[in-house]
Amino acid sequence: MRKTSLILVYGPLLAFLALFALVPIVGVIFSSVWARGMTAEFYAQSLSGQYLNAFLTTLKVAFWSGLAGLAGGGLVALSLWRTRWRWLTTTISALSGVLANFAGLPLAVAFMVTLGASGLMTNALQTFLHINLSQMGFNLSSSAGLILVYSAFQVPLALLVSLPAFSSIPDDLEGAALSLGCGVPGYLWRVLLPILAPSLLGTFALLFANAFSAYVTAYAIAGGSINLIPIQIGYLIDGNVSLNVGLGNALAVEEMVVLGASLWVFAMSVRLRAKRRANVKGGLPIV
Amino acid sequence: MFEKWLYRVIIALFLLQVLLPFVGLIQFTLVGGSGALSFASFATLFSDPSFALSLFNSLWLAGAAVLLSIVIFTPPVWHAYLYAPKLLRVIEAVSFVPFVVPAVVLALAYVQFFSSGLLNLVGTPYLLPFAFALLGMPFYVQVFLNRLRHADARAVHEAAQTLGASDVQAFIRIQLPLLRSGIINGSLLVFTISIGEFTITQLTTGGSYVTLPLYLLITFTNNPLEGSAMAVVTLFLAVAGVVAALAAASGKRRRMDAVTASKEAS
């Protein structure tokens, strides 16, 4: 192929990536350490006071919603795999594919009208069970509330990611374990769990990254009343606080580091699974 | 026996957990106003001129993002798939940028980079189609690659060349029709992402350019009933987009696409 046509094929992509990804992002990284000379000032600022709190709250929400998602999604995947209902598995996978995409505004609105101050569930609990959610200290815009809201997309996502790992377990493994005198709980706990551990860890890392970067849902539900890193970055852009570009950039770099690390763990777990599949033929379980 | 029932209870609880918010949403939209079944909130919504405007804004932005994706991503992915497998791996890796750089960080980067000189685009909607195309890139590239592999594009291309077609001729007259379904599915995902994008739209235009998601939040704040009707409409649009994309994708890829697509929305 001639040089000019190669430029025509790859040129637009290169220009697009340079202009809308590479240069702006490098700019953010650069100006997080540079203000008339090298400085660590912005990082010091971003790791103290309310910004440190934001970091810790974001970690907390991401960790617990990831764990809740993993536990819920893992249990549902296990149940679907053990009951062997093909049509139910297909239906629930498709449903989860749709549900995992419903983070963001519609989900936030759905939760606010369901579990908000006078939502359907709030009222039903009050009327039929005499449970007053707000008196019990439940608040949708607290971190516990957000963890609950996030689990509406974390559980389906965990289900989608972990189901293939379950279905690649060979059927005769259970028989082998049982004939060696290990009951069903022992089989699940001492045989299945260690085999699935890398996949589950990878799933958790993906969910963690997902919650750590979630902005829209938290913004719509809690707005100013919850202190998360993405919310703080949004505030700095909006100019709600006196504009401090360097601080925003430092927060952004920290966000990218956390996401990069968790997605690296996820990628490693996917790679490990592929490697096992390539190395092990027959005999051993392929997960 | 006990075990089977335990699994059934777990599945039932899962369905309850994920469907309840949407039952609540639909219930509120239909009977929340007067206590009796009413479609008035939808009537209010559809007769609101700012709804029509935000719909128009969202549609042209999403259309532009789809066009950009097709023009910018299709030729290089196709060419690298056929002639440069190593380069293809680089393109694939780079396409995952939006997973490591979330929308709020992109917005922060754009606000600084596009605020002066020739590219003074902050505050205008013209930045948005490019940003949406970047957010949609991992999905477009994956879906299109999937089609390339599935359709055995390489063998078809070699056959066309043996019969004397040039690269360009073969690309336009044989490869594009062959790969059409991949292009359409990728476009559907880019379209769905663009229609629902809130973060970059709000933060780079300062909320001055009202698209469907911005309108949804404004309306919900002012009039929860009309806002939740809007949320129902958005849900239907999104379901239609996702279902269309999933239905068209081959069975094996379904889960993967849904998994990758889900990263976008949050």
Interface residues (C-beta under 8 A of the other chain):
Chain A: M1 S5 L8 V9 Y10 P12 L13 F16 L17 L19 F20 A21 V23 P24 I25 G27 V28 S31 G72 L75 V76 L78 S79 L80 R82 T83 L88 I92 S93 A94 L95 S96 G97 V98 L99 A100 N101 F102 A103 G104 L105 P106 L107 V109 A110 F111 M112 V113 T114 L115 G119 L120 M121 S151 A152 F153 V155 P156 L157 L159 L160 V161 L163 P164 V184 A209 N210 A211 S213 A214 Y215 V216 T217 A220 P230 I233 G234 L236 I237 D238 V245 G248 N249 A252 E255 M256 L259 G260 L263
Chain B: E3 K4 L6 Y7 R8 I10 I11 F14 L15 Q17 V18 L20 P21 F22 V23 G24 L25 Q27 F28 G32 L68 V71 I72 F73 P75 P76 H79 Y83 I91 V94 F96 V97 F99 V100 V101 P102 A103 V104 V105 L106 A107 L108 A109 Y110 V111 Q112 F113 F114 L119 F130 A131 A133 L134 D167 V168 T192 G196 F198 T199 L203 G206 P213 L216 L217 F220 P224 G227 S228 A231 T234 L235 A238 V239 V242 V243 L246 R254 R255 D257 A258 V259 A261 S262 K263 E264 A265 S266
